[in-house]
Amino acid sequence: MAIQGVYYGLDLATVTQIRTETLTAIEAILKTGASYSIGGRQLTRANLQELQNTVMECTAAINRLAGPRARINRTFPDYSRGGRN
């Protein structure tokens, strides 16, 4: 997927929040297999590609805003707790 620059122009805090919420949605869908609501949109397992694209777009915007010293390259979910609290 080529980066479209969808989130360019937003401030760092907003883009970071969108990215965090999107990662939370991905984690919830993967753990429960259920749907998840974010920003008024109902997303399901079938939307994982769309969520991944959102994370990539946000990461590109954050990298652009934060500069070369604070690059975010990859995020890996932590399943070490096995889904238990």
Steps between C-alpha positions, in 0.01 A plus 500: 500500500632841409470764768233751401574764762148481637597630845758757392398840629367372832696563819719231655271439799196440279679262264653314793156461659350368176785250467462384862123455464549310175751264662253445783230415245728250326588336830135476605395347168785248506432399861124470482429454132220751547431838356634824641379858481745783438417853397135413447585221255431134570800290397525124483764240434448560127625857552844403630664616178334840534619523860853401398495772233392752764792401724741536206359842408521620860853366537609686188341822629661457844839437344461812290394711799750361750799503269769239445594453868159376611405265219236237566561198283307204633256417774463151636205400719584365845309179564713397796205530740297252296200730489454488876495800731 
